[in-house]
Amino acid sequence: MSIQEMVQQGTVVDVRTPAEFMGGNVAGSINIPLQELSVRVDEFKTMKAPVVLCCASGGRSGMASQILQSEGVDCVNGGSWLEVNYFKSQGT
């Protein structure tokens, strides 16, 4: 499955801070900051898979994907929220 298909069919989670998220985000995405990840893992397990993670540049979402994959969550690092937003807009 391509990243575009994952973005279209899965759940997009932005791991930036709430302030960053409010400055711009992918339509329909969920904001769960990286700092809250460890206490919110169970939420990810109930999301529509695959979970596509994004942030400002892909660094934090990369860390988040490693953490979540080790917990058994079907997820992928989508990179920058701007890239993910592009893929999301391609399906509309």
VENPE-V980090 format. One record per residue. N is the residue number from 1. RES is the residue in one letter. PHI is phi in degrees with one decimal (* if undefined). OMEGA is omega in radians with two decimals (none if undefined). D_CENTER is the distance of its C-alpha to the mean C-alpha in whole Angstrom. Layout:
[[N RES PHI OMEGA D_CENTER] [N RES PHI OMEGA D_CENTER]]
//
This chain:
[[1 M * -3.14 16] [2 S -77.4 3.11 15] [3 I -61.2 3.11 12] [4 Q -62.6 3.11 13] [5 E -65.2 3.11 14] [6 M -62.3 3.14 11] [7 V -63.0 -3.11 9] [8 Q -70.9 -3.00 12] [9 Q -102.5 -3.06 13] [10 G -101.5 3.13 10] [11 T -114.9 3.10 7] [12 V -97.4 3.12 4] [13 V -121.0 3.12 3] [14 D -95.8 -3.07 5] [15 V -98.8 3.08 7] [16 R -75.7 3.10 10] [17 T -68.1 3.09 13] [18 P -56.8 3.13 14] [19 A -64.6 3.10 16] [20 E -64.1 -3.13 14] [21 F -60.0 -3.14 12] [22 M -66.7 3.13 15] [23 G -76.2 3.14 16] [24 G 153.7 -3.11 14] [25 N -159.4 3.10 11] [26 V -76.9 3.12 10] [27 A -55.2 3.12 12] [28 G 83.1 -3.13 11] [29 S -79.1 3.13 8] [30 I -111.6 3.12 8] [31 N -103.7 3.01 8] [32 I -129.9 -3.09 9] [33 P -57.9 -3.14 10] [34 L -51.7 -3.11 10] [35 Q -63.4 -3.12 14] [36 E -98.1 -3.01 14] [37 L -55.0 -3.03 12] [38 S -62.8 -3.13 15] [39 V -93.8 -3.10 16] [40 R -122.2 -3.11 14] [41 V -56.2 -3.10 13] [42 D -60.6 3.10 15] [43 E -61.5 -3.12 13] [44 F -64.9 -3.11 10] [45 K -68.9 3.13 13] [46 T -99.4 -3.11 14] [47 M -78.8 3.07 11] [48 K -65.7 -3.11 12] [49 A -83.5 -0.05 11] [50 P -81.2 3.05 9] [51 V -87.2 3.12 6] [52 V -104.2 -3.10 4] [53 L -96.0 3.09 2] [54 C -144.8 3.10 4] [55 C -154.7 -3.13 7] [56 A -75.8 -3.06 11] [57 S -129.9 -3.11 12] [58 G 112.2 -3.13 10] [59 G -69.5 -3.14 12] [60 R -67.6 3.12 10] [61 S -68.9 3.04 7] [62 G -66.0 3.08 10] [63 M -62.5 -3.13 11] [64 A -62.3 -3.13 9] [65 S -64.9 3.10 9] [66 Q -63.6 3.14 12] [67 I -62.1 -3.08 13] [68 L -68.4 3.10 11] [69 Q -62.4 3.11 13] [70 S -67.5 3.10 16] [71 E -96.7 3.09 16] [72 G 87.0 3.13 15] [73 V -87.7 3.09 12] [74 D -78.0 -3.07 11] [75 C -144.7 3.14 8] [76 V -144.6 3.06 8] [77 N -82.1 3.13 7] [78 G -86.0 3.13 7] [79 G 87.5 -3.12 8] [80 S -65.6 3.09 9] [81 W -62.0 3.12 8] [82 L -67.9 3.08 12] [83 E -66.0 3.13 11] [84 V -62.5 3.11 9] [85 N -61.6 3.09 11] [86 Y -60.3 -3.14 14] [87 F -63.5 3.12 13] [88 K -63.7 -3.10 12] [89 S -71.4 -3.13 16] [90 Q -70.8 -3.11 17] [91 G -95.1 -3.10 17] [92 T -102.9 none 19]]
//
